[in-house]
Amino acid sequence: MLNKICPLFSWNSTTNITIHQTGNSTIESIRIYNVLGEEVLKSEVKSGKLEEVVDVSNLKNGIYFIEVVAADSQIIRRKLVKE
């Protein structure tokens, strides 16, 4: 698909995740889940932003899953390990 969302993730050790929008689709929301599937963080992205910084400093060390939802309902999921 030409409009497929392909976000790039930058992980700053224990404090922030930066998500850069690439492609033609707009990022709508970012959610982080723990290994039990419980939503531990949700961030709604303001329209038109090409970059979103999510503060994860309050999350405990462990394994998490990040979900990026695009305005056209595409979903990208990645595993994160916070140490």
DRENKEMAR-498350 format. One record per atom (N, C-alpha, C): residue number from 1; x, y, z; atom name. Coordinates in nm, 3 decimals. Layout:
<rs>
+-----+---------+---------+---------+------+
!   n !      px !      py !      pz ! atom !
+-----+---------+---------+---------+------+
! NUM !       X !       Y !       Z !   CA !
...
+-----+---------+---------+---------+------+
</rs>
This chain:
<rs>
+-----+---------+---------+---------+------+
!   n !      px !      py !      pz ! atom !
+-----+---------+---------+---------+------+
!   1 !   0.084 !  -0.119 !   0.000 !    N !
!   1 !   0.000 !   0.000 !   0.000 !   CA !
!   1 !   0.088 !   0.125 !   0.000 !    C !
!   2 !   0.052 !   0.219 !  -0.079 !    N !
!   2 !   0.131 !   0.341 !  -0.086 !   CA !
!   2 !   0.118 !   0.426 !   0.040 !    C !
!   3 !   0.004 !   0.418 !   0.108 !    N !
!   3 !  -0.017 !   0.502 !   0.225 !   CA !
!   3 !   0.013 !   0.430 !   0.355 !    C !
!   4 !   0.080 !   0.316 !   0.350 !    N !
!   4 !   0.108 !   0.240 !   0.472 !   CA !
!   4 !   0.189 !   0.324 !   0.570 !    C !
!   5 !   0.148 !   0.318 !   0.694 !    N !
!   5 !   0.219 !   0.390 !   0.800 !   CA !
!   5 !   0.343 !   0.310 !   0.837 !    C !
!   6 !   0.456 !   0.376 !   0.846 !    N !
!   6 !   0.582 !   0.309 !   0.881 !   CA !
!   6 !   0.654 !   0.394 !   0.985 !    C !
!   7 !   0.605 !   0.394 !   1.109 !    N !
!   7 !   0.668 !   0.480 !   1.208 !   CA !
!   7 !   0.807 !   0.430 !   1.246 !    C !
!   8 !   0.894 !   0.523 !   1.275 !    N !
!   8 !   1.027 !   0.492 !   1.324 !   CA !
!   8 !   1.029 !   0.519 !   1.473 !    C !
!   9 !   1.085 !   0.428 !   1.551 !    N !
!   9 !   1.087 !   0.440 !   1.695 !   CA !
!   9 !   1.227 !   0.476 !   1.742 !    C !
!  10 !   1.238 !   0.570 !   1.833 !    N !
!  10 !   1.364 !   0.602 !   1.900 !   CA !
!  10 !   1.341 !   0.579 !   2.049 !    C !
!  11 !   1.427 !   0.503 !   2.111 !    N !
!  11 !   1.412 !   0.467 !   2.252 !   CA !
!  11 !   1.524 !   0.532 !   2.330 !    C !
!  12 !   1.490 !   0.619 !   2.425 !    N !
!  12 !   1.588 !   0.689 !   2.506 !   CA !
!  12 !   1.594 !   0.622 !   2.643 !    C !
!  13 !   1.668 !   0.517 !   2.653 !    N !
!  13 !   1.688 !   0.434 !   2.772 !   CA !
!  13 !   1.564 !   0.419 !   2.858 !    C !
!  14 !   1.543 !   0.505 !   2.956 !    N !
!  14 !   1.435 !   0.484 !   3.051 !   CA !
!  14 !   1.333 !   0.597 !   3.055 !    C !
!  15 !   1.345 !   0.695 !   2.968 !    N !
!  15 !   1.258 !   0.812 !   2.983 !   CA !
!  15 !   1.156 !   0.834 !   2.871 !    C !
!  16 !   1.197 !   0.822 !   2.746 !    N !
!  16 !   1.108 !   0.860 !   2.636 !   CA !
!  16 !   1.114 !   0.762 !   2.520 !    C !
!  17 !   1.001 !   0.755 !   2.450 !    N !
!  17 !   0.995 !   0.690 !   2.319 !   CA !
!  17 !   0.954 !   0.799 !   2.222 !    C !
!  18 !   1.030 !   0.815 !   2.115 !    N !
!  18 !   0.994 !   0.912 !   2.012 !   CA !
!  18 !   0.951 !   0.835 !   1.889 !    C !
!  19 !   0.834 !   0.869 !   1.838 !    N !
!  19 !   0.779 !   0.803 !   1.720 !   CA !
!  19 !   0.773 !   0.905 !   1.608 !    C !
!  20 !   0.842 !   0.874 !   1.499 !    N !
!  20 !   0.847 !   0.962 !   1.383 !   CA !
!  20 !   0.755 !   0.906 !   1.276 !    C !
!  21 !   0.667 !   0.988 !   1.225 !    N !
!  21 !   0.577 !   0.944 !   1.120 !   CA !
!  21 !   0.649 !   0.941 !   0.987 !    C !
!  22 !   0.633 !   0.832 !   0.915 !    N !
!  22 !   0.679 !   0.824 !   0.777 !   CA !
!  22 !   0.563 !   0.771 !   0.694 !    C !
!  23 !   0.569 !   0.784 !   0.567 !    N !
!  23 !   0.458 !   0.739 !   0.483 !   CA !
!  23 !   0.350 !   0.846 !   0.475 !    C !
!  24 !   0.236 !   0.810 !   0.420 !    N !
!  24 !   0.129 !   0.908 !   0.394 !   CA !
!  24 !   0.020 !   0.910 !   0.499 !    C !
!  25 !   0.016 !   0.811 !   0.585 !    N !
!  25 !  -0.091 !   0.803 !   0.684 !   CA !
!  25 !  -0.055 !   0.879 !   0.810 !    C !
!  26 !  -0.154 !   0.931 !   0.880 !    N !
!  26 !  -0.134 !   1.010 !   1.000 !   CA !
!  26 !  -0.150 !   0.924 !   1.125 !    C !
!  27 !  -0.059 !   0.939 !   1.220 !    N !
!  27 !  -0.069 !   0.867 !   1.346 !   CA !
!  27 !  -0.181 !   0.928 !   1.430 !    C !
!  28 !  -0.269 !   0.843 !   1.480 !    N !
!  28 !  -0.383 !   0.888 !   1.559 !   CA !
!  28 !  -0.361 !   0.868 !   1.709 !    C !
!  29 !  -0.311 !   0.750 !   1.747 !    N !
!  29 !  -0.290 !   0.725 !   1.890 !   CA !
!  29 !  -0.176 !   0.626 !   1.909 !    C !
!  30 !  -0.122 !   0.629 !   2.031 !    N !
!  30 !  -0.014 !   0.539 !   2.072 !   CA !
!  30 !  -0.056 !   0.478 !   2.204 !    C !
!  31 !  -0.048 !   0.346 !   2.212 !    N !
!  31 !  -0.085 !   0.277 !   2.336 !   CA !
!  31 !   0.027 !   0.182 !   2.374 !    C !
!  32 !   0.047 !   0.168 !   2.505 !    N !
!  32 !   0.147 !   0.074 !   2.556 !   CA !
!  32 !   0.077 !  -0.022 !   2.650 !    C !
!  33 !   0.106 !  -0.151 !   2.631 !    N !
!  33 !   0.046 !  -0.258 !   2.711 !   CA !
!  33 !   0.155 !  -0.336 !   2.783 !    C !
!  34 !   0.122 !  -0.387 !   2.902 !    N !
!  34 !   0.215 !  -0.474 !   2.973 !   CA !
!  34 !   0.198 !  -0.617 !   2.920 !    C !
!  35 !   0.276 !  -0.712 !   2.973 !    N !
!  35 !   0.271 !  -0.850 !   2.924 !   CA !
!  35 !   0.138 !  -0.919 !   2.954 !    C !
!  36 !   0.059 !  -0.863 !   3.044 !    N !
!  36 !  -0.073 !  -0.919 !   3.073 !   CA !
!  36 !  -0.180 !  -0.865 !   2.978 !    C !
!  37 !  -0.140 !  -0.774 !   2.890 !    N !
!  37 !  -0.235 !  -0.715 !   2.796 !   CA !
!  37 !  -0.310 !  -0.596 !   2.850 !    C !
!  38 !  -0.270 !  -0.548 !   2.966 !    N !
!  38 !  -0.335 !  -0.431 !   3.027 !   CA !
!  38 !  -0.276 !  -0.303 !   2.969 !    C !
!  39 !  -0.362 !  -0.211 !   2.931 !    N !
!  39 !  -0.315 !  -0.083 !   2.880 !   CA !
!  39 !  -0.257 !  -0.002 !   2.996 !    C !
!  40 !  -0.131 !   0.036 !   2.984 !    N !
!  40 !  -0.066 !   0.111 !   3.091 !   CA !
!  40 !  -0.040 !   0.257 !   3.053 !    C !
!  41 !  -0.053 !   0.288 !   2.924 !    N !
!  41 !  -0.031 !   0.425 !   2.879 !   CA !
!  41 !  -0.102 !   0.446 !   2.747 !    C !
!  42 !  -0.165 !   0.562 !   2.731 !    N !
!  42 !  -0.231 !   0.596 !   2.606 !   CA !
!  42 !  -0.202 !   0.741 !   2.574 !    C !
!  43 !  -0.168 !   0.767 !   2.449 !    N !
!  43 !  -0.139 !   0.903 !   2.405 !   CA !
!  43 !  -0.213 !   0.929 !   2.275 !    C !
!  44 !  -0.297 !   1.032 !   2.275 !    N !
!  44 !  -0.365 !   1.074 !   2.153 !   CA !
!  44 !  -0.274 !   1.174 !   2.084 !    C !
!  45 !  -0.252 !   1.156 !   1.956 !    N !
!  45 !  -0.160 !   1.242 !   1.880 !   CA !
!  45 !  -0.239 !   1.355 !   1.815 !    C !
!  46 !  -0.188 !   1.477 !   1.831 !    N !
!  46 !  -0.253 !   1.592 !   1.769 !   CA !
!  46 !  -0.239 !   1.585 !   1.618 !    C !
!  47 !  -0.342 !   1.621 !   1.549 !    N !
!  47 !  -0.345 !   1.615 !   1.403 !   CA !
!  47 !  -0.230 !   1.695 !   1.342 !    C !
!  48 !  -0.165 !   1.636 !   1.245 !    N !
!  48 !  -0.060 !   1.705 !   1.173 !   CA !
!  48 !   0.080 !   1.691 !   1.231 !    C !
!  49 !   0.093 !   1.632 !   1.350 !    N !
!  49 !   0.225 !   1.615 !   1.409 !   CA !
!  49 !   0.301 !   1.505 !   1.338 !    C !
!  50 !   0.428 !   1.529 !   1.308 !    N !
!  50 !   0.511 !   1.430 !   1.242 !   CA !
!  50 !   0.595 !   1.351 !   1.342 !    C !
!  51 !   0.595 !   1.396 !   1.466 !    N !
!  51 !   0.675 !   1.330 !   1.570 !   CA !
!  51 !   0.598 !   1.337 !   1.701 !    C !
!  52 !   0.601 !   1.228 !   1.777 !    N !
!  52 !   0.535 !   1.225 !   1.907 !   CA !
!  52 !   0.632 !   1.166 !   2.008 !    C !
!  53 !   0.649 !   1.235 !   2.120 !    N !
!  53 !   0.735 !   1.187 !   2.228 !   CA !
!  53 !   0.646 !   1.139 !   2.341 !    C !
!  54 !   0.667 !   1.013 !   2.382 !    N !
!  54 !   0.587 !   0.953 !   2.488 !   CA !
!  54 !   0.676 !   0.931 !   2.610 !    C !
!  55 !   0.637 !   0.988 !   2.722 !    N !
!  55 !   0.712 !   0.975 !   2.848 !   CA !
!  55 !   0.682 !   0.840 !   2.911 !    C !
!  56 !   0.784 !   0.756 !   2.924 !    N !
!  56 !   0.767 !   0.624 !   2.984 !   CA !
!  56 !   0.847 !   0.610 !   3.113 !    C !
!  57 !   0.887 !   0.722 !   3.170 !    N !
!  57 !   0.971 !   0.719 !   3.289 !   CA !
!  57 !   0.899 !   0.658 !   3.410 !    C !
!  58 !   0.766 !   0.661 !   3.409 !    N !
!  58 !   0.691 !   0.606 !   3.523 !   CA !
!  58 !   0.665 !   0.456 !   3.511 !    C !
!  59 !   0.701 !   0.396 !   3.398 !    N !
!  59 !   0.683 !   0.252 !   3.381 !   CA !
!  59 !   0.796 !   0.176 !   3.448 !    C !
!  60 !   0.764 !   0.064 !   3.511 !    N !
!  60 !   0.865 !  -0.020 !   3.573 !   CA !
!  60 !   0.944 !  -0.093 !   3.466 !    C !
!  61 !   1.063 !  -0.141 !   3.502 !    N !
!  61 !   1.142 !  -0.221 !   3.410 !   CA !
!  61 !   1.064 !  -0.346 !   3.372 !    C !
!  62 !   1.071 !  -0.384 !   3.246 !    N !
!  62 !   1.000 !  -0.502 !   3.201 !   CA !
!  62 !   0.975 !  -0.500 !   3.052 !    C !
!  63 !   0.890 !  -0.591 !   3.008 !    N !
!  63 !   0.856 !  -0.604 !   2.867 !   CA !
!  63 !   0.719 !  -0.539 !   2.844 !    C !
!  64 !   0.712 !  -0.460 !   2.738 !    N !
!  64 !   0.589 !  -0.391 !   2.701 !   CA !
!  64 !   0.566 !  -0.404 !   2.552 !    C !
!  65 !   0.445 !  -0.377 !   2.511 !    N !
!  65 !   0.410 !  -0.377 !   2.370 !   CA !
!  65 !   0.354 !  -0.242 !   2.335 !    C !
!  66 !   0.407 !  -0.182 !   2.229 !    N !
!  66 !   0.358 !  -0.051 !   2.186 !   CA !
!  66 !   0.275 !  -0.072 !   2.061 !    C !
!  67 !   0.165 !   0.001 !   2.055 !    N !
!  67 !   0.072 !  -0.008 !   1.942 !   CA !
!  67 !   0.052 !   0.133 !   1.888 !    C !
!  68 !   0.079 !   0.150 !   1.760 !    N !
!  68 !   0.060 !   0.279 !   1.693 !   CA !
!  68 !  -0.057 !   0.262 !   1.596 !    C !
!  69 !  -0.160 !   0.345 !   1.616 !    N !
!  69 !  -0.280 !   0.337 !   1.533 !   CA !
!  69 !  -0.285 !   0.458 !   1.441 !    C !
!  70 !  -0.304 !   0.432 !   1.312 !    N !
!  70 !  -0.312 !   0.539 !   1.213 !   CA !
!  70 !  -0.457 !   0.580 !   1.191 !    C !
!  71 !  -0.475 !   0.699 !   1.135 !    N !
!  71 !  -0.609 !   0.751 !   1.109 !   CA !
!  71 !  -0.687 !   0.662 !   1.014 !    C !
!  72 !  -0.618 !   0.588 !   0.928 !    N !
!  72 !  -0.686 !   0.498 !   0.834 !   CA !
!  72 !  -0.699 !   0.356 !   0.889 !    C !
!  73 !  -0.687 !   0.342 !   1.023 !    N !
!  73 !  -0.706 !   0.217 !   1.097 !   CA !
!  73 !  -0.593 !   0.115 !   1.084 !    C !
!  74 !  -0.483 !   0.152 !   1.022 !    N !
!  74 !  -0.367 !   0.063 !   1.020 !   CA !
!  74 !  -0.306 !   0.059 !   1.159 !    C !
!  75 !  -0.255 !  -0.057 !   1.199 !    N !
!  75 !  -0.196 !  -0.072 !   1.332 !   CA !
!  75 !  -0.058 !  -0.134 !   1.320 !    C !
!  76 !   0.039 !  -0.074 !   1.388 !    N !
!  76 !   0.175 !  -0.126 !   1.396 !   CA !
!  76 !   0.200 !  -0.162 !   1.541 !    C !
!  77 !   0.252 !  -0.282 !   1.567 !    N !
!  77 !   0.284 !  -0.325 !   1.704 !   CA !
!  77 !   0.431 !  -0.362 !   1.712 !    C !
!  78 !   0.494 !  -0.323 !   1.823 !    N !
!  78 !   0.634 !  -0.355 !   1.847 !   CA !
!  78 !   0.652 !  -0.392 !   1.994 !    C !
!  79 !   0.752 !  -0.475 !   2.020 !    N !
!  79 !   0.786 !  -0.511 !   2.158 !   CA !
!  79 !   0.894 !  -0.415 !   2.208 !    C !
!  80 !   0.880 !  -0.373 !   2.334 !    N !
!  80 !   0.979 !  -0.286 !   2.399 !   CA !
!  80 !   1.027 !  -0.352 !   2.527 !    C !
!  81 !   1.154 !  -0.339 !   2.553 !    N !
!  81 !   1.209 !  -0.387 !   2.679 !   CA !
!  81 !   1.266 !  -0.266 !   2.753 !    C !
!  82 !   1.211 !  -0.238 !   2.869 !    N !
!  82 !   1.260 !  -0.126 !   2.950 !   CA !
!  82 !   1.349 !  -0.182 !   3.059 !    C !
!  83 !   1.473 !  -0.132 !   3.063 !    N !
!  83 !   1.570 !  -0.179 !   3.163 !   CA !
!  83 !   1.605 !  -0.071 !   3.260 !    C !
+-----+---------+---------+---------+------+
</rs>
